[in-house]
Amino acid sequence: AAKRFHEYDEMREQVNAKLLSSSLQHPMRTHLPCPVPYRFSGEEGGDLWEDDGLHMSGPGYEALGRGLAPMVADVLRSWGAV
């Protein structure tokens, strides 16, 4: 499964590039990279993901919140919302 996932790296990068490009075309859009990289169980950081390979674990969601919070705050400040 890990090998199959890593085969999608190029596709993931293309999708993220398109999302970033789209976000740059509108002032009320932004692209925030996920601060929790995907890892398989047994890999470093794999404890942040559930064994189903789709959902984050409790610590993974905590890491997501801690990672996104400053980025979201920066975006809101740039929009004058806070």
N, C-alpha and C positions, 0 to 999 in steps of 0.2 A: 504493500500500500504506500509506503514512504516513497519508493521510486516513482510510482504513478503520480503522486502529488507533485513531486519535484519536476516532472515533465510539464506541468502546467505553469511553471514559473514565468516563461516567456508570455503566455497568454495573460496571466495576471498582471504582468508589467504593462502590456498593451492596454488592458482595460483601465488600469490606474492612470495611464497617460491620457486616455480619452476623457476620463472623469476630471482630471486636472485641467485639461484644455477647456472642457465645458464650463468648469467653475470660473475660469478666467474671463469668460465672455459675458458674465452677468455680475453686477456688483453685489447682489444679495446671495450669491452662491459661494461656497468655499469647499475646498477639498482637504480633508484631514486624513493623513495616513494613519492606519491602525497602529497604535503604539504597542500592540501585543502580537509579535510575529507568530505565525503558525508553526508548531512543532509537534512531532509525534511523541507518543508515550515512550519513555526511555531516552529521548533526546533532551539536551539541556533546554529547559523551559517547557518541556512536555507536560509538566504538572499543571500548567495553566489551561489545559484542554481536557475535555472529557474523552473517554475511550471511543465514543461514537465518531470522533473526528470532525464533528460539526460544532458542538457547543463548547463554550469555555467553562471551566470549573469555577467554583466560588472565588478562589484566588485570582483566576484569570479575569473575571468580571471586575474584581477590585483593581487589578492592574490596568484594565481598560479605563475605568473611571478616573484613576489617578493620572493616567497618561493623557486622556482627552480633556480633563478639566482645565488645565492651563491653556490649551489650544482654543477651546471654546470661549474662555474668558477673553483671550486676545482678540478673537473674531468679534465678539460682542462689543468690546471696547472700540475696535476699529469702525464699527457701525454706529457708534455713539449710543449703544443700547444700555450701557452701564456707566 
